[in-house]
Amino acid sequence: MVSAPVVIVGNGLIGAACAATLRGSGHPVITVARRGESGPGHLSCDLTDAAGRAGLARLLRDRRPARVVLTHGPSDVTWINAHEREAAATHTGVAALVAESGVPAVLVSTDNVFAGDRGHHRPHDPIAPANAYGRIKAQAEQAVVEAGGTALRVSLVYGWAGPAYRETYGGRCLLAAAAGQPMDAPVDQEFTPVHIDDVRRVVAALCAAGTLPGGVAHLAGPAQLSRFAFARLAYRLAGADENLVRQCSRAGTEWATRPRYSSLSCDGFDHLPGLDGWSPMSAARGLALMVAEMPATVGAAVGHAAGLAAGGGPR
């Protein structure tokens, strides 16, 4: 493994998990986010303004990292749909300066670059962004890929987000189930959910590779599920009554701006270090893992499950 650091831009669910995985393997990491005190392992800056992006550019110039991994937000699809210009300035601005730096980059992108009229999209399928988030990520992808980087599109990522971050859809389902609370879940929005542990493994392998493959790759779970079916599975695995999950349409909900299908076909990653024979876990396995982690991870938060399920933010 190369000794130069990896710069992880963004410290949310994916960024924090990837940074922890790389540090756990002994790889030097520098995180970049608004939160945290600046020091040898972290740069605190606001990437929504030009000064913050200039600070990132200086870091890349001065430290010459082995990789840059872009996991930063904003990522709330509903908010971005109403604030496209502000979100675009951040995503495309950061992608452009990373491309100009010449440092090999991995951009964590989205299935929303597709129209969403069918599922199981592959990397070579023509894109037709379904919403503002998809349009912005498509522009960022172009900048990164044209510079020789990799755009890693992921379907919905789930896992425990931790107390400092909004909960994932999987976490919200399990918290509501633990509290015995009903939950409305759309039957007309389908995805191929992928557990955070699988995302961190693939990103870490891309950082460990001697040469970054470049181009576009898809990372997704093995099965396409509706939000309704996923929620019922979560309730069942948590030992709750799955009939508490009520069918609804995505229209009029926080998922109204999502395409009908947010679904990808997963690529093979056998060519990457440590991933020979690997495959992403099923939703049943991933949710069961979350249930097993639930006492240590959630603790007293289970008592507030109803509020989190109602206001945790769309995913």
N, C-alpha and C positions, 0 to 999 in steps of 0.2 A: 504494500500500500504506500502511496506517495505520502511524504511528510508535510507538504504544504497544507495549510488549513482548508477546510470547507466552510464557505460562508452560507448560512441558512438565513434567508430573508423572510421574516415572519415567525412569530412565536406562538401561534395558535395550536390547534389540535395536531395538524400534520407537522408543522415546523418544530414544535417542542418534541414530538415523538422521534423525528428524524435526528435532531440534535442529540437527544439522549442515546439513541442507538449508536451513532457514530462515536460519541464520547466513550460509551461503554466498550467499544472495540479498540480504544486507545487512539482514535483519530482526533487531531486538534480541530476544534470547531469555533467559529465566531458567529454569534447570532446577531441579527439586526432587527430591531423592533422598537416601538415607542416605550414599552414597559422595560424596566430594568435599569440598573446603574451602569453607565459606561465603564469599561475596563478592558483588560486584555482579551476576555472571551465574549464581550458584548459591546455593540455600538447602539446607543439609544438615539434614535432619530425618527422624525415624523416624515414618512415618505409621501404624504399627501401634498407637501410643498416643495418648491424647488431647492430650498436650502437643505432639507433632509436628503433629497436625492443626490445633491452635490456631495454630501457627507459620505454616502454610499460609494459614489464614484471615486472619491479620494481613498477610501478603504481598499477598493479593488486595485487601484493603481499602486498603492503603497505595499500591500501585503501579497499581491499576486497569488490568490488562492488556487487550489487545484480544481475546484468546482464552485459554482454558485447555484444554490437551490432556491427557487422562487416559490414561496408558499404564502405570500402576504395577501392581505385583503385590500380593499373591502370584498367580502364574499357573501354578504346577505343579498340574495337575488332580488328580493322585493325592494330593498332600499336602492340597489343599483338601478333598477328599472325606473325609479323616480329621480335618480341623480347620476345619469349616465355620463355627463361631461366630467364631473368630479372624479368618478371612479376610473374613467378612461385615462385621465391625466396621471393617475397613480400607476395603473397597470401598464399602460403603454410607455409611460415615461421611464419606469424602472426597467422594463424589457429592453428599451432602446439603449439606455446607458450600459446595461450589462452586455448587450451585443457589441457595442462600440469598444468595450474594455478588452475584448478578445479572450476572456476567461470562459472556458466551457461551462454551459449553463443547462440546468434541468428546470423546466417550468412545469409546475403542477397545474394542469389545465382541467377542462370540464367537458362532460357530455353535452352541455348546452350549446356547443358549437353546431349541433345538428338540429334539423327542423323538428324532430321529435314525432314524425308521423309514422315511424316504425322503430323497432328495437334492434339490438345486437349490431350496432354499427361497427365497422372496421376502419383502421386508420386511413385506407385509401379512398373511402367513401367521400363524395363531395360534401362540403360543409354548407350549411344554410342556417345561421344562428337563429335560435328560437326566441331570444330575448336580448336585452341590453348586456347582460352578463356574458352571454355567448358571443356577441359582437366584439366586446372588449377583449375577451380571452383569445379570440381568433386573431386579432391584431397583434397581441403579445406573442402568440405562437409564431406568427410569421417572422417577427423580428428575431426571435431566439433561434428558430430552425434555419433561417437564412444565414445566420452566423455560425452554423455548425452544431448548435445545441439540440437538446431533446425536449419535445413537448410530451409530457406524460399525462394523458387524459385519464381521469378517474371518474367512476360513477360515484354515487353517494357514499361517503366515508362515515363509518360509525365506530363507536367505542366510547369509553368514558373520557369526557373532555377535561375534567378537573374543576376545582371550585372557582378558578379565576376566569373561566370561559363559558360561553353559552353551551348548553348541552346539545349533543347530537340527537338525531331522530331516534336512534336506537336507545340512547340513554333516557330520553323523554318517555318512550314507550315503557321501559322497564321501571322507571320511577312511578309512573301512573299505575302500572300493574301492582307494584309493591304496596301502594297506598289504597288499592281497590277502587281506583277512580275510573269512570268511563272515559272513553277517548273517541273522537271522531277521526276517521282516516279515509282518505279518498280511494275509491276503487278504480279511478280513471287516471292515475299517475303511477307509472311503473318504472322500476330501476333495477340495476344489477348491483346491489350493495356490497361494498368491500370493507373488510375490517381494517382498522388502523394498523394492526400488526403486520398485515400484508403490504400496506403502503410503505411503512417504514423499512421493511426488508428490501423492497425493490429500489427505493430511493438510495438506501445505503449501498446496495450493490452497484448502482449507477455511479456513485461517488468513488467506489473502490476499483472500478474498471480502469485498466490502463489507458484505454481510449474510449471516449464517450461515443456510443453508437450514432447519435444524431437522428434527426427525423422525428416522426410521430409514433408513439406507442400507446396502447390502451391497457389499462389495469382495471379490472372489474371482478366482481364475484361471479360464481359459476352459474347462477340461476337468476332469471328475471321474475320479480315479484311486484305486486302492487303495494302501495303503502298500507292498505288495509290488510293484505295477507301477511306482510312483515310484522305489523303491529299485533295481529292475532298470534303469530308465532312467538313473539316476545312475551305476551301475556301467558301463553301456555307454558313456556319454559320457566317463567317466574313463579309458576304455581297459582296463577290467577285465573279467573273466569274469562275465557277469551270472548264470550258474548258481551263483555263490557265494551269491546271495540265495535263501534257503530259505523256502518257504511255511510259515505257521503261522496259528493262530487267535489272536485278540486275548485270549481267555480265558486267564488265568494269566500274562499279560504285563503290562508297565507301561502298556499301552493298554487294560486291561480295563475301566476306568471311562469310556472314550470311547464315544459312541453309534456305532451301526452306520454311520451316515452323518453326517459333519461337512462338509456340502456346501451351498454357497450359489450362487444365480444372481446374477451381478454386475450392478449397476445401471450406467446411463450417467452419466458425470460431465462431459458436454460443457458444462454450464451453469457450470462452475467456471473460474476464470482459468487459462489455459494448458493446458487439457485438451480443447480442441476437437479431435475426431478421435482422441483417445487411446484405447487399449484395453490391458488387462493382458497381460503376456507369457505365453507358454505355459510349461509345466514344462520342456520341452526347451530353450527359449531361456534360461530362468532358470538351469537347472543348467549349461548350457554357459557362461554368464557366470561362474558360480562356479568352474568348471574353469579358465577363463582367468585368474581372480584368484587361483587356488590357490597358486602359488609365493610370491607376495608376502604373502598373507594368512595362510597356514598355516605355511610354513617348516618348522622342526624338529618342529612338532606332528604332522606326518604319521607320524613314527616312533612316536608314541604312539596311533595311530588305534584299535588294538584296545581299549585301555582307555577311550578316549572313547566308542567305539561301545557298550561295555558299560555305562558308568556316567555318561554325559553328561546324564542326566535326561530324562524323557519329554517329547515335544512332539507 
